[in-house]
Each structure stands twice: as C-alpha cells, then as structure tokens.
Amino acid sequence: MTFRVGKGNMIRFWTDVWCSESSLSQCFPHLFGMAAHRNSTVEEMWDQNSGQGNWNLHFLRDFNDWELELVGDFLHILRGFKPSLEEDSVLWRKGRSGQFRVKEAYSLLTKSDDIGFPSRSIWVARVPTKVAFFAWEASWGKVLTLDRLQRRGFQLPNRCFLCGCEEESVNHILIYCTVVRALWDIVFGLVDVKWVFPGTVKEVLASWRGEEAISLIGFLEWIAST
C-alpha cells in the first residue's frame, strides 16, 4: 500500500510509503538514523511560511562531505511533492488507478519474489559507517564508475582500469572483473566455499547475513580501495 499526499497530516514522513517505492527510512536508513524527528507527519515537515513552501528538515548533526551526494538524492525525491488542501488517501500500488483487485493480487503472489534491498546485510553492527555507506552506494549503483560518469556527460573512454577488457561498472569492478574474480577465488579457497555469483552487487549482499555480511562488506570496500 502507498499514500497519496493531501494535507499530509495522516502520513508519517519517514516510515510511510508516499514519495517512492519504499519508505524514506528504508531508502535512506543512514539519514533516518540522523533525523531529529522520526515520527513527524508530512504536514509537520513542511514549512508553508517560507515563500512557496519548503521542507523543514532537521538532523542531529551537520553532514560530512562524503554524505552530500546521498543528501542530494534524498532532496531530489522530495522535490516533486508537497502537501495540498485535499485529504490524504491510500492507494494499492499494484492495482489499476490505485484500486485493489483480487485477480491482480493473486497474479502478484504467484510471481517469483524480487530481491528486496539488502539493508540487513549492509547496516550491520560493528561495520564502520563509511564502509556500510559504500556498500549502500554499490547496491544502488551509485558508485562513480566510468559508466556513471559517461551518463553525467563526461567524455571518457570506458575501460576497466584493472583488466582493461570490459567496460567499467559497479557490478563489473566488484564481481566480474577477471582481476577481482581472482581475489574472490582466493578468499573462497581459504574458507573452502564454492559459490555461484548472483548477477548484481545487490543480490550478492542479499545472499549474506550476520557475520558473513560483515566480512563481505569489508572485502567489497577493500576491493574498491585497491
């Protein structure tokens, strides 16, 4: 279920689904952890007195330089939303025009489950925040690899700087690159593990839990720093 914002007085800003496919607390757990008012409604987070209105966001501390891109993504999502004079309403995201239909619900239940965001494998106790943030970026494909720089308009030849054979992307440089794959093989050989890699970094992280996730995140961050 999702909400259509009207006045915003019935919708929790951080924990309800109203401006993206997931709640803001799930999409941006790092920012949610820093939020000063985690239970505020959308209406309470909107300042109508500042010109045409603006989001009145409060966090417990100032942002570090490496967090600014995350904040930019957060503000980009909010840019197209603001409260109105209408009442809030509830929609079923998978239905036509937001209406619930049994046939459509049954069709969804019979489909194979999609891989959800692996938050439990990223925001793990004892993992340094900067390392967890890198894993978060990698899961969303936000790491500034050459393919992303090209999409931003930079005129750069795209070749992986490690193997020099394939185009550089986050999945290639952390999983598929022949140089990186050799490192993976060494690690798995040391612990006597045989594993078929999933297709993306997100799926890799979703496959690991607990202590395994701590080791995996640290290894991904080490690869990126080499």
C-alpha positions in Angstrom: 0.0 0.0 0.0 1.1 3.6 -0.6 -0.3 7.0 0.3 -1.3 9.9 -1.9 -0.3 13.1 -0.2 -3.0 15.7 0.5 -2.7 17.7 3.7 -0.1 15.2 4.9 -1.5 15.1 8.4 -2.2 11.3 8.3 1.1 10.3 6.7 4.4 9.6 8.5 7.2 11.4 6.7 9.9 8.8 7.3 8.0 5.5 7.8 5.1 5.5 5.4 5.3 4.9 1.6 4.3 8.1 -0.1 7.0 9.5 -2.4 8.9 6.4 -3.7 8.6 2.7 -4.0 9.7 2.3 -0.3 9.5 4.4 2.8 12.2 7.1 3.2 13.5 5.2 6.3 14.2 2.2 4.1 15.6 4.1 1.1 17.8 6.3 3.3 18.4 4.4 6.6 21.6 6.4 7.2 19.7 9.7 7.1 16.8 8.3 9.1 19.3 7.4 11.8 20.4 11.1 11.9 16.8 12.5 11.8 15.8 14.7 14.7 12.0 14.0 14.2 11.5 10.4 13.1 7.8 10.2 13.8 6.7 13.5 12.3 3.9 13.7 9.7 4.4 15.1 6.2 2.4 18.1 7.2 4.7 18.7 10.2 7.8 18.5 8.0 6.5 21.1 5.5 7.1 24.8 6.1 4.4 26.8 4.3 5.7 30.1 5.6 9.0 30.0 3.5 8.0 31.5 0.2 6.1 28.9 -1.8 6.8 26.4 0.9 9.8 24.1 1.6 10.7 21.0 3.5 11.7 21.8 7.1 14.3 19.0 7.7 16.2 18.7 10.9 19.2 16.3 11.5 21.2 15.7 14.6 24.5 16.8 13.1 26.0 18.5 10.0 26.8 16.3 7.0 30.2 15.1 6.1 31.4 15.7 2.5 31.0 12.0 1.6 27.3 12.2 2.6 26.4 15.1 0.3 25.5 13.0 -2.7 23.2 10.9 -0.6 21.5 14.1 0.7 21.2 15.3 -2.9 19.4 12.1 -3.9 17.1 12.5 -0.9 16.2 16.0 -1.8 15.7 15.1 -5.5 13.0 12.6 -4.5 11.2 15.2 -2.3 11.3 17.9 -5.0 8.1 16.8 -6.8 6.0 16.5 -3.6 4.3 19.0 -1.3 1.1 19.0 0.8 -2.2 20.3 -0.6 -5.6 21.1 0.8 -7.0 17.7 -0.1 -7.4 14.8 2.3 -4.7 12.1 2.3 -5.7 8.9 0.6 -4.5 5.3 0.5 -3.6 3.5 -2.8 -2.8 -0.1 -3.7 0.4 0.4 -5.7 -0.1 -2.7 -7.9 -3.7 -2.0 -8.9 -5.1 0.0 -11.7 -5.8 3.5 -10.6 -4.8 2.5 -7.1 -7.7 0.2 -6.6 -7.4 -3.3 -5.0 -8.4 -6.2 -7.2 -8.2 -9.9 -6.2 -7.1 -11.1 -9.6 -4.2 -8.7 -9.7 -3.2 -9.6 -6.1 -3.3 -13.3 -7.0 -1.1 -12.7 -10.0 1.5 -11.0 -7.9 1.5 -13.7 -5.3 2.2 -16.4 -8.0 5.2 -14.5 -9.4 8.7 -15.2 -8.1 9.8 -12.8 -5.4 12.0 -9.9 -6.4 15.2 -9.3 -4.5 14.5 -6.6 -1.9 17.0 -4.1 -0.7 19.6 -5.9 1.5 19.5 -3.4 4.4 20.2 -6.1 7.0 23.3 -7.1 5.2 24.6 -3.5 4.9 23.7 -1.7 8.2 25.3 -4.3 10.4 26.7 -3.7 13.9 30.5 -3.2 14.1 30.7 -2.2 10.4 32.1 1.3 10.1 29.6 3.8 8.8 31.8 4.8 5.9 32.2 1.2 4.8 28.4 0.5 5.1 27.7 3.6 3.1 29.9 2.3 0.3 28.0 -0.9 0.3 24.8 1.1 0.2 26.1 3.1 -2.8 27.2 -0.1 -4.6 23.8 -1.7 -4.1 22.0 1.2 -5.7 24.6 1.6 -8.4 25.7 5.0 -7.1 29.5 4.4 -7.1 31.2 6.8 -9.5 32.4 4.2 -12.0 33.2 5.3 -15.6 29.7 4.2 -16.9 28.1 6.6 -14.5 30.4 9.4 -15.3 29.6 9.0 -19.0 25.9 9.2 -18.2 26.7 12.5 -16.5 28.1 13.9 -19.7 31.8 13.3 -19.2 33.6 12.3 -22.4 35.7 9.4 -21.2 36.7 6.1 -22.7 35.1 3.3 -20.7 37.5 0.5 -19.9 38.1 -1.2 -16.6 41.3 0.1 -15.1 42.1 -3.4 -13.6 41.6 -5.8 -16.5 41.4 -3.3 -19.5 39.0 -5.6 -21.3 35.4 -4.8 -20.3 33.5 -1.5 -19.6 33.7 -0.4 -16.0 30.5 -0.6 -14.0 29.9 -1.3 -10.3 28.9 -4.9 -10.9 31.9 -5.5 -13.2 34.5 -3.9 -10.9 33.3 -5.6 -7.8 32.2 -9.0 -9.2 33.0 -9.8 -12.8 36.4 -8.3 -13.5 39.0 -11.1 -14.0 41.4 -9.5 -11.6 38.7 -9.1 -8.9 37.4 -12.6 -9.6 40.9 -14.0 -8.8 40.7 -12.3 -5.4 37.3 -13.8 -4.8 38.6 -17.2 -5.7 41.5 -16.8 -3.2 39.1 -15.8 -0.4 36.6 -18.7 -1.1 39.5 -21.1 -1.4 40.8 -20.1 2.1 37.4 -20.9 3.6 36.6 -23.8 1.3 33.5 -22.3 -0.2 32.1 -22.9 -3.7 29.6 -20.3 -4.7 27.9 -19.2 -8.0 27.8 -15.4 -8.1 24.4 -13.6 -8.5 24.1 -11.0 -11.2 24.5 -7.8 -9.1 26.2 -6.4 -6.0 22.7 -6.0 -4.5 22.0 -9.7 -5.0 25.4 -10.7 -3.6 24.7 -8.7 -0.4 21.2 -10.1 -0.1 22.7 -13.6 0.0 24.9 -12.9 3.0 23.7 -12.3 6.6 25.2 -11.5 10.0 28.9 -12.2 10.5 29.2 -13.2 6.8 27.8 -9.8 5.8 30.5 -8.0 7.9 33.2 -9.9 6.1 31.7 -9.4 2.7 31.2 -5.6 3.1 34.7 -5.2 4.3 36.0 -7.2 1.3 34.0 -5.1 -1.2 35.3 -1.9 0.3 38.9 -3.3 0.2 38.5 -4.2 -3.5 37.2 -0.7 -4.2 40.2 0.9 -2.5 42.9 -1.1 -4.3 
